[in-house]
Amino acid sequence: MRRIEVIVIGQVQGVWFRKYTQEKARELGITGWIRNESDGTVTLVAEGNDTLLIKLTKWLEIRSPNANVDTLNVNWGDSKEKLNSFEVIK
């Protein structure tokens, strides 16, 4: 199991980005969480195998219909937690 920590920069708040990402992560069987940050970015932590995490990061580049992703800062590491689902943190 691997882990990615992603900072998503762009127009990604107020456009259902977190919900669409949650749906995609669950479809892929990835666990983790996603939340809005006060600076307008979105933070995502996801765990799964390399292939699935790569699929998710490529999907993030395509984005939800109304979002505009400028930059993805992706940090890879080993799994740290036992996450059971993929949740939107409010």
N, CA, C and O atoms as CSV, one atom per row, in Angstrom:
chain,resi,resn,atom,element,x,y,z
A,1,MET,N,N,0.835,-1.187,0.000
A,1,MET,CA,C,0.000,0.000,0.000
A,1,MET,C,C,0.875,1.245,0.000
A,1,MET,O,O,1.910,1.308,0.665
A,2,ARG,N,N,0.430,2.222,-0.760
A,2,ARG,CA,C,1.141,3.491,-0.856
A,2,ARG,C,C,0.199,4.617,-0.459
A,2,ARG,O,O,-1.007,4.419,-0.307
A,3,ARG,N,N,0.771,5.792,-0.298
A,3,ARG,CA,C,0.016,6.961,0.134
A,3,ARG,C,C,0.459,8.159,-0.702
A,3,ARG,O,O,1.643,8.338,-0.987
A,4,ILE,N,N,-0.515,8.967,-1.084
A,4,ILE,CA,C,-0.194,10.247,-1.697
A,4,ILE,C,C,-0.832,11.349,-0.866
A,4,ILE,O,O,-1.942,11.214,-0.352
A,5,GLU,N,N,-0.090,12.443,-0.755
A,5,GLU,CA,C,-0.620,13.657,-0.146
A,5,GLU,C,C,-0.560,14.711,-1.248
A,5,GLU,O,O,0.508,14.993,-1.793
A,6,VAL,N,N,-1.714,15.286,-1.568
A,6,VAL,CA,C,-1.822,16.177,-2.722
A,6,VAL,C,C,-2.374,17.528,-2.282
A,6,VAL,O,O,-3.342,17.603,-1.526
A,7,ILE,N,N,-1.741,18.589,-2.768
A,7,ILE,CA,C,-2.288,19.932,-2.647
A,7,ILE,C,C,-2.757,20.313,-4.048
A,7,ILE,O,O,-1.972,20.305,-4.996
A,8,VAL,N,N,-4.028,20.643,-4.172
A,8,VAL,CA,C,-4.617,21.010,-5.456
A,8,VAL,C,C,-4.798,22.528,-5.470
A,8,VAL,O,O,-5.470,23.095,-4.608
A,9,ILE,N,N,-4.191,23.166,-6.457
A,9,ILE,CA,C,-4.231,24.623,-6.571
A,9,ILE,C,C,-5.017,24.997,-7.821
A,9,ILE,O,O,-4.816,24.424,-8.892
A,10,GLY,N,N,-5.903,25.955,-7.670
A,10,GLY,CA,C,-6.713,26.436,-8.785
A,10,GLY,C,C,-8.092,26.821,-8.295
A,10,GLY,O,O,-8.290,27.077,-7.107
A,11,GLN,N,N,-9.045,26.859,-9.209
A,11,GLN,CA,C,-10.444,27.124,-8.839
A,11,GLN,C,C,-11.068,25.778,-8.486
A,11,GLN,O,O,-11.666,25.112,-9.331
A,12,VAL,N,N,-10.915,25.389,-7.210
A,12,VAL,CA,C,-11.339,24.050,-6.790
A,12,VAL,C,C,-12.261,24.068,-5.574
A,12,VAL,O,O,-12.612,23.011,-5.048
A,13,GLN,N,N,-12.651,25.245,-5.130
A,13,GLN,CA,C,-13.609,25.332,-4.034
A,13,GLN,C,C,-14.904,25.921,-4.560
A,13,GLN,O,O,-14.899,26.801,-5.421
A,14,GLY,N,N,-16.019,25.422,-4.026
A,14,GLY,CA,C,-17.327,25.909,-4.440
A,14,GLY,C,C,-17.785,25.377,-5.782
A,14,GLY,O,O,-18.719,25.915,-6.377
A,15,VAL,N,N,-17.131,24.310,-6.273
A,15,VAL,CA,C,-17.464,23.752,-7.589
A,15,VAL,C,C,-17.665,22.231,-7.521
A,15,VAL,O,O,-17.581,21.544,-8.538
A,16,TRP,N,N,-17.928,21.722,-6.334
A,16,TRP,CA,C,-18.180,20.285,-6.111
A,16,TRP,C,C,-16.950,19.416,-6.363
A,16,TRP,O,O,-17.087,18.212,-6.582
A,17,PHE,N,N,-15.763,19.996,-6.336
A,17,PHE,CA,C,-14.533,19.244,-6.588
A,17,PHE,C,C,-14.354,18.106,-5.588
A,17,PHE,O,O,-14.011,16.989,-5.976
A,18,ARG,N,N,-14.583,18.382,-4.305
A,18,ARG,CA,C,-14.401,17.346,-3.284
A,18,ARG,C,C,-15.366,16.189,-3.493
A,18,ARG,O,O,-14.972,15.029,-3.368
A,19,LYS,N,N,-16.610,16.482,-3.807
A,19,LYS,CA,C,-17.618,15.431,-3.998
A,19,LYS,C,C,-17.290,14.567,-5.207
A,19,LYS,O,O,-17.361,13.341,-5.129
A,20,TYR,N,N,-16.929,15.196,-6.330
A,20,TYR,CA,C,-16.565,14.426,-7.518
A,20,TYR,C,C,-15.322,13.569,-7.260
A,20,TYR,O,O,-15.235,12.433,-7.724
A,21,THR,N,N,-14.374,14.120,-6.524
A,21,THR,CA,C,-13.164,13.368,-6.204
A,21,THR,C,C,-13.481,12.193,-5.292
A,21,THR,O,O,-12.937,11.104,-5.471
A,22,GLN,N,N,-14.350,12.404,-4.321
A,22,GLN,CA,C,-14.777,11.313,-3.438
A,22,GLN,C,C,-15.412,10.188,-4.252
A,22,GLN,O,O,-15.101,9.015,-4.046
A,23,GLU,N,N,-16.287,10.543,-5.162
A,23,GLU,CA,C,-16.942,9.527,-5.996
A,23,GLU,C,C,-15.923,8.740,-6.809
A,23,GLU,O,O,-16.025,7.517,-6.908
A,24,LYS,N,N,-14.939,9.427,-7.393
A,24,LYS,CA,C,-13.920,8.745,-8.200
A,24,LYS,C,C,-13.051,7.851,-7.333
A,24,LYS,O,O,-12.756,6.718,-7.712
A,25,ALA,N,N,-12.635,8.353,-6.161
A,25,ALA,CA,C,-11.802,7.545,-5.264
A,25,ALA,C,C,-12.541,6.287,-4.825
A,25,ALA,O,O,-11.958,5.203,-4.802
A,26,ARG,N,N,-13.805,6.420,-4.482
A,26,ARG,CA,C,-14.590,5.250,-4.072
A,26,ARG,C,C,-14.749,4.269,-5.228
A,26,ARG,O,O,-14.682,3.056,-5.029
A,27,GLU,N,N,-14.958,4.790,-6.434
A,27,GLU,CA,C,-15.053,3.934,-7.620
A,27,GLU,C,C,-13.774,3.120,-7.810
A,27,GLU,O,O,-13.826,1.953,-8.198
A,28,LEU,N,N,-12.630,3.740,-7.534
A,28,LEU,CA,C,-11.334,3.062,-7.686
A,28,LEU,C,C,-10.976,2.178,-6.496
A,28,LEU,O,O,-10.030,1.394,-6.574
A,29,GLY,N,N,-11.721,2.292,-5.393
A,29,GLY,CA,C,-11.408,1.508,-4.199
A,29,GLY,C,C,-10.290,2.106,-3.370
A,29,GLY,O,O,-9.613,1.396,-2.626
A,30,ILE,N,N,-10.093,3.414,-3.495
A,30,ILE,CA,C,-9.052,4.125,-2.756
A,30,ILE,C,C,-9.646,4.671,-1.464
A,30,ILE,O,O,-10.790,5.125,-1.444
A,31,THR,N,N,-8.871,4.629,-0.388
A,31,THR,CA,C,-9.305,5.197,0.878
A,31,THR,C,C,-8.583,6.509,1.135
A,31,THR,O,O,-7.532,6.772,0.550
A,32,GLY,N,N,-9.153,7.337,2.019
A,32,GLY,CA,C,-8.506,8.592,2.361
A,32,GLY,C,C,-9.502,9.670,2.694
A,32,GLY,O,O,-10.605,9.400,3.170
A,33,TRP,N,N,-9.094,10.905,2.435
A,33,TRP,CA,C,-9.963,12.049,2.720
A,33,TRP,C,C,-9.561,13.244,1.871
A,33,TRP,O,O,-8.471,13.285,1.300
A,34,ILE,N,N,-10.472,14.224,1.799
A,34,ILE,CA,C,-10.241,15.453,1.051
A,34,ILE,C,C,-10.896,16.599,1.812
A,34,ILE,O,O,-11.977,16.437,2.378
A,35,ARG,N,N,-10.231,17.770,1.823
A,35,ARG,CA,C,-10.806,18.918,2.531
A,35,ARG,C,C,-10.365,20.233,1.874
A,35,ARG,O,O,-9.304,20.317,1.255
A,36,ASN,N,N,-11.214,21.250,2.030
A,36,ASN,CA,C,-10.879,22.610,1.616
A,36,ASN,C,C,-9.940,23.227,2.639
A,36,ASN,O,O,-10.038,22.947,3.834
A,37,GLU,N,N,-9.032,24.067,2.165
A,37,GLU,CA,C,-8.140,24.813,3.044
A,37,GLU,C,C,-8.506,26.298,2.985
A,37,GLU,O,O,-9.121,26.757,2.022
A,38,SER,N,N,-8.129,27.029,4.006
A,38,SER,CA,C,-8.485,28.444,4.100
A,38,SER,C,C,-7.826,29.306,3.022
A,38,SER,O,O,-8.289,30.414,2.753
A,39,ASP,N,N,-6.756,28.812,2.406
A,39,ASP,CA,C,-6.069,29.579,1.361
A,39,ASP,C,C,-6.634,29.338,-0.040
A,39,ASP,O,O,-6.085,29.837,-1.022
A,40,GLY,N,N,-7.731,28.572,-0.138
A,40,GLY,CA,C,-8.368,28.315,-1.426
A,40,GLY,C,C,-7.925,27.036,-2.110
A,40,GLY,O,O,-8.471,26.669,-3.150
A,41,THR,N,N,-6.942,26.354,-1.538
A,41,THR,CA,C,-6.503,25.071,-2.096
A,41,THR,C,C,-7.343,23.939,-1.509
A,41,THR,O,O,-8.166,24.153,-0.619
A,42,VAL,N,N,-7.122,22.748,-2.019
A,42,VAL,CA,C,-7.738,21.538,-1.496
A,42,VAL,C,C,-6.622,20.557,-1.163
A,42,VAL,O,O,-5.687,20.382,-1.945
A,43,THR,N,N,-6.723,19.919,0.001
A,43,THR,CA,C,-5.773,18.886,0.408
A,43,THR,C,C,-6.448,17.525,0.281
A,43,THR,O,O,-7.611,17.349,0.645
A,44,LEU,N,N,-5.689,16.571,-0.244
A,44,LEU,CA,C,-6.176,15.214,-0.449
A,44,LEU,C,C,-5.131,14.246,0.088
A,44,LEU,O,O,-3.942,14.392,-0.194
A,45,VAL,N,N,-5.568,13.270,0.851
A,45,VAL,CA,C,-4.722,12.159,1.283
A,45,VAL,C,C,-5.408,10.893,0.805
A,45,VAL,O,O,-6.591,10.682,1.074
A,46,ALA,N,N,-4.671,10.051,0.100
A,46,ALA,CA,C,-5.257,8.829,-0.445
A,46,ALA,C,C,-4.284,7.675,-0.294
A,46,ALA,O,O,-3.069,7.845,-0.396
A,47,GLU,N,N,-4.844,6.495,-0.047
A,47,GLU,CA,C,-4.042,5.287,0.073
A,47,GLU,C,C,-4.612,4.188,-0.818
A,47,GLU,O,O,-5.826,4.029,-0.947
A,48,GLY,N,N,-3.704,3.440,-1.425
A,48,GLY,CA,C,-4.072,2.352,-2.316
A,48,GLY,C,C,-2.814,1.853,-3.003
A,48,GLY,O,O,-1.702,2.204,-2.608
A,49,ASN,N,N,-2.989,1.033,-4.033
A,49,ASN,CA,C,-1.794,0.581,-4.752
A,49,ASN,C,C,-1.368,1.651,-5.768
A,49,ASN,O,O,-2.149,2.538,-6.113
A,50,ASP,N,N,-0.144,1.554,-6.229
A,50,ASP,CA,C,0.419,2.565,-7.123
A,50,ASP,C,C,-0.447,2.807,-8.351
A,50,ASP,O,O,-0.688,3.956,-8.722
A,51,THR,N,N,-0.915,1.741,-8.984
A,51,THR,CA,C,-1.705,1.866,-10.208
A,51,THR,C,C,-2.963,2.685,-9.976
A,51,THR,O,O,-3.294,3.560,-10.776
A,52,LEU,N,N,-3.668,2.405,-8.883
A,52,LEU,CA,C,-4.900,3.130,-8.589
A,52,LEU,C,C,-4.630,4.583,-8.218
A,52,LEU,O,O,-5.387,5.474,-8.603
A,53,LEU,N,N,-3.564,4.823,-7.477
A,53,LEU,CA,C,-3.234,6.195,-7.102
A,53,LEU,C,C,-2.820,7.018,-8.318
A,53,LEU,O,O,-3.138,8.205,-8.397
A,54,ILE,N,N,-2.120,6.405,-9.258
A,54,ILE,CA,C,-1.773,7.099,-10.501
A,54,ILE,C,C,-3.034,7.435,-11.283
A,54,ILE,O,O,-3.152,8.529,-11.834
A,55,LYS,N,N,-3.983,6.493,-11.332
A,55,LYS,CA,C,-5.257,6.765,-12.008
A,55,LYS,C,C,-5.961,7.951,-11.363
A,55,LYS,O,O,-6.501,8.809,-12.061
A,56,LEU,N,N,-5.956,8.001,-10.036
A,56,LEU,CA,C,-6.612,9.107,-9.345
A,56,LEU,C,C,-5.916,10.435,-9.661
A,56,LEU,O,O,-6.590,11.429,-9.932
A,57,THR,N,N,-4.594,10.466,-9.632
A,57,THR,CA,C,-3.901,11.730,-9.906
A,57,THR,C,C,-4.138,12.184,-11.347
A,57,THR,O,O,-4.270,13.382,-11.597
A,58,LYS,N,N,-4.193,11.263,-12.283
A,58,LYS,CA,C,-4.502,11.639,-13.667
A,58,LYS,C,C,-5.924,12.178,-13.762
A,58,LYS,O,O,-6.183,13.139,-14.487
A,59,TRP,N,N,-6.848,11.553,-13.025
A,59,TRP,CA,C,-8.227,12.043,-13.011
A,59,TRP,C,C,-8.294,13.444,-12.417
A,59,TRP,O,O,-9.046,14.286,-12.908
A,60,LEU,N,N,-7.518,13.704,-11.366
A,60,LEU,CA,C,-7.513,15.034,-10.754
A,60,LEU,C,C,-7.125,16.106,-11.768
A,60,LEU,O,O,-7.618,17.231,-11.703
A,61,GLU,N,N,-6.253,15.763,-12.694
A,61,GLU,CA,C,-5.848,16.709,-13.728
A,61,GLU,C,C,-7.007,17.024,-14.671
A,61,GLU,O,O,-7.124,18.146,-15.163
A,62,ILE,N,N,-7.859,16.035,-14.919
A,62,ILE,CA,C,-9.040,16.229,-15.778
A,62,ILE,C,C,-10.084,17.028,-15.009
A,62,ILE,O,O,-10.731,17.916,-15.566
A,63,ARG,N,N,-10.245,16.706,-13.716
A,63,ARG,CA,C,-11.056,17.423,-12.737
A,63,ARG,C,C,-12.561,17.260,-12.923
A,63,ARG,O,O,-13.058,16.685,-13.892
A,64,SER,N,N,-13.235,17.801,-11.941
A,64,SER,CA,C,-14.688,17.842,-11.986
A,64,SER,C,C,-15.116,18.915,-12.997
A,64,SER,O,O,-14.314,19.780,-13.351
A,65,PRO,N,N,-16.354,18.868,-13.458
A,65,PRO,CA,C,-16.781,19.720,-14.578
A,65,PRO,C,C,-16.541,21.225,-14.420
A,65,PRO,O,O,-16.191,21.883,-15.399
A,66,ASN,N,N,-16.716,21.785,-13.233
A,66,ASN,CA,C,-16.616,23.233,-13.071
A,66,ASN,C,C,-15.300,23.693,-12.449
A,66,ASN,O,O,-15.078,24.895,-12.301
A,67,ALA,N,N,-14.439,22.770,-12.089
A,67,ALA,CA,C,-13.169,23.131,-11.463
A,67,ALA,C,C,-12.131,23.498,-12.519
A,67,ALA,O,O,-12.258,23.146,-13.692
A,68,ASN,N,N,-11.110,24.210,-12.074
A,68,ASN,CA,C,-9.986,24.546,-12.944
A,68,ASN,C,C,-8.704,24.317,-12.141
A,68,ASN,O,O,-8.297,25.168,-11.350
A,69,VAL,N,N,-8.081,23.171,-12.350
A,69,VAL,CA,C,-6.871,22.808,-11.616
A,69,VAL,C,C,-5.666,23.414,-12.320
A,69,VAL,O,O,-5.412,23.139,-13.493
A,70,ASP,N,N,-4.924,24.247,-11.583
A,70,ASP,CA,C,-3.702,24.836,-12.128
A,70,ASP,C,C,-2.486,23.970,-11.834
A,70,ASP,O,O,-1.650,23.748,-12.709
A,71,THR,N,N,-2.388,23.478,-10.588
A,71,THR,CA,C,-1.213,22.734,-10.149
A,71,THR,C,C,-1.618,21.633,-9.193
A,71,THR,O,O,-2.508,21.812,-8.361
A,72,LEU,N,N,-0.951,20.478,-9.317
A,72,LEU,CA,C,-1.057,19.392,-8.337
A,72,LEU,C,C,0.320,19.198,-7.725
A,72,LEU,O,O,1.277,18.890,-8.436
A,73,ASN,N,N,0.427,19.371,-6.435
A,73,ASN,CA,C,1.661,19.045,-5.722
A,73,ASN,C,C,1.442,17.688,-5.066
A,73,ASN,O,O,0.703,17.576,-4.089
A,74,VAL,N,N,2.089,16.658,-5.609
A,74,VAL,CA,C,1.878,15.287,-5.156
A,74,VAL,C,C,3.128,14.776,-4.453
A,74,VAL,O,O,4.224,14.808,-5.013
A,75,ASN,N,N,2.955,14.307,-3.228
A,75,ASN,CA,C,4.042,13.681,-2.466
A,75,ASN,C,C,3.682,12.225,-2.218
A,75,ASN,O,O,2.611,11.919,-1.693
A,76,TRP,N,N,4.587,11.328,-2.599
A,76,TRP,CA,C,4.384,9.887,-2.450
A,76,TRP,C,C,5.078,9.385,-1.187
A,76,TRP,O,O,6.128,9.892,-0.790
A,77,GLY,N,N,4.474,8.388,-0.574
A,77,GLY,CA,C,5.083,7.753,0.580
A,77,GLY,C,C,4.431,6.410,0.841
A,77,GLY,O,O,3.575,5.960,0.080
A,78,ASP,N,N,4.841,5.785,1.915
A,78,ASP,CA,C,4.244,4.519,2.322
A,78,ASP,C,C,2.973,4.795,3.114
A,78,ASP,O,O,2.819,5.853,3.723
A,79,SER,N,N,2.082,3.838,3.094
A,79,SER,CA,C,0.826,3.952,3.837
A,79,SER,C,C,1.119,4.191,5.308
A,79,SER,O,O,2.001,3.549,5.879
A,80,LYS,N,N,0.377,5.120,5.932
A,80,LYS,CA,C,0.586,5.439,7.334
A,80,LYS,C,C,-0.583,5.039,8.218
A,80,LYS,O,O,-0.404,4.769,9.405
A,81,GLU,N,N,-1.771,4.999,7.648
A,81,GLU,CA,C,-2.974,4.788,8.436
A,81,GLU,C,C,-3.776,3.636,7.857
A,81,GLU,O,O,-3.588,3.237,6.708
A,82,LYS,N,N,-4.659,3.121,8.668
A,82,LYS,CA,C,-5.620,2.145,8.176
A,82,LYS,C,C,-6.922,2.893,7.947
A,82,LYS,O,O,-7.733,3.045,8.861
A,83,LEU,N,N,-7.112,3.355,6.731
A,83,LEU,CA,C,-8.308,4.115,6.379
A,83,LEU,C,C,-9.340,3.158,5.788
A,83,LEU,O,O,-8.997,2.271,5.007
A,84,ASN,N,N,-10.600,3.343,6.164
A,84,ASN,CA,C,-11.640,2.405,5.746
A,84,ASN,C,C,-12.482,2.880,4.578
A,84,ASN,O,O,-13.147,2.073,3.929
A,85,SER,N,N,-12.464,4.184,4.299
A,85,SER,CA,C,-13.288,4.725,3.220
A,85,SER,C,C,-12.624,6.017,2.723
A,85,SER,O,O,-11.534,6.379,3.165
A,86,PHE,N,N,-13.292,6.688,1.814
A,86,PHE,CA,C,-12.808,7.976,1.339
A,86,PHE,C,C,-13.864,9.015,1.694
A,86,PHE,O,O,-15.002,8.948,1.229
A,87,GLU,N,N,-13.467,9.984,2.533
A,87,GLU,CA,C,-14.429,10.922,3.089
A,87,GLU,C,C,-14.100,12.367,2.732
A,87,GLU,O,O,-12.940,12.735,2.552
A,88,VAL,N,N,-15.151,13.171,2.635
A,88,VAL,CA,C,-15.017,14.618,2.513
A,88,VAL,C,C,-15.026,15.172,3.924
A,88,VAL,O,O,-15.964,14.934,4.685
A,89,ILE,N,N,-13.987,15.910,4.274
A,89,ILE,CA,C,-13.903,16.549,5.587
A,89,ILE,C,C,-14.404,17.969,5.432
A,89,ILE,O,O,-13.950,18.709,4.560
A,90,LYS,N,N,-15.319,18.335,6.263
A,90,LYS,CA,C,-15.922,19.696,6.185
A,90,LYS,C,C,-15.117,20.679,6.970
A,90,LYS,O,O,-15.464,21.859,7.022
